[in-house]
Amino acid sequence: MKIYKLLFFVIILFAMNLRTGAAQGYDPRRTISVSGNAEVKVVPDEVVISMSVETNNMILDKAREENDAKVSAILAMSRKFNIEDKLIQTDFLQVEPRYDNQYAPNGSMSERKFLGYYVTKNITITIRDISKFEKFVAEALKLGTNYIGGTSFGTTEIRKYRDQARLDAIRAAKEKAIALAGELGQKIGKPITITEGVAQPYYRTSSMMKNTSRSAAQDNGESAGSIAPGELKIEADVSVTFELE
């Protein structure tokens, strides 16, 4: 009895789909669904650098003043690189008292030594001329940057390249549908549905370094290594359902 009820509901659902398709002007049984994807490779034209300045002192005000002085020097240096103010941002300020805890053999704390106040400020800077990247990092390290948290290579023309990738994906889907239908002696008609996939990230990130000591190359204002930004992959995915003629 349950099997008959299930078959009855399946038949009803199929009939409803047929009526819906007919109402929309097509037979859902005569459609073909395909997907298309494409990628556009782009040379990055900007890099976002995240860096931190950390200072410490037994006196909180002195730790903060030293941090402010170093951050101000880095911001002034950034403007000498012709970086616009809107591309320079200080993200957060963290103040932390730190201690060195000594423990006895039985695991209990035997001594707690105060190490001082540690003040950390994060700076995010976008460089639109990648050729300045390595020299900028070297100068920032000389001025007291403790950490280069990471870099993100990107493009300022993301909309243009996403549109290009999307059109290429649509063309790929159409070509696939024509080829598949042609093998079966069919021709595609108008598109019934078009769905775009989730956009993929367009930037490439990498982690960097902790400035524990400066090399001779950095002291001369040069980077110890070289950076190859490579290419970005901007991808697009679409799914299309075509009516068969």
Buried (B, 14 or more C-beta within 10 A) or exposed (E): EEEEEEEEEEEEEEEEEEEEBEEEEBEBEEBBEBBBBBBBEBEBBBBBBBBBBBBBBEEBEBBBBBBBBBBEBBBEBBEEBEBEEEBBEBEEEEEEEEEEEEEEEEEEEEEEEEEBBBBBBBBBBBBEEBEBBBEBBBBBBBBBBBBBBBBBBBBEBBEEBBBBBBBBBBEBBBEBBBEBBEEEEBEBBEBBEEEEBEBEEBBBEEEBBEBEEEEEEBEEEEBBEEBEBEEBBBBBBBBBBBBBE
